[in-house]
Amino acid sequence: MPDSTTPPFLDALLGAFARGLLRAWQVGSETPPPAPRVRKARATRQKELAPTPLPPAAPPRPRAGHEIVTYRQGRGSFEARIVRFDSEKKELVLERLSDGKRVVRPASKVYTAG
């Protein structure tokens, strides 16, 4: 196979293929082959040991007619005055300060102006 015109690294490569790669590694090397990779098991969450989170504090009830708030609609953010608060549906009727238009928004989507 190898002849005198092939470079030395090619001779070694051809010899390794002739004897088999694994056998060449075991015979020609003093260091052992790398250990096989072992995959670690995923950690499981233990729900019974996890502390129960506290419920979020109830936000203060908005005062109709007095409070200036901001809300987002589409890509814009608007300032508005609260006209009415529906406690059953948890919705606010707001009057925009810019143009006076009245809109209905859920209370969770309205923020205090600041």
Secondary structure by P-SEA (a helix, b strand, c coil): cccccccaaaaaaaaaaaacaaaaaaacccccccccbbbbcccccccccccccccccccccccccccccccccccbbbbbbbcccccccccccccccccbbbbbbccccccccc
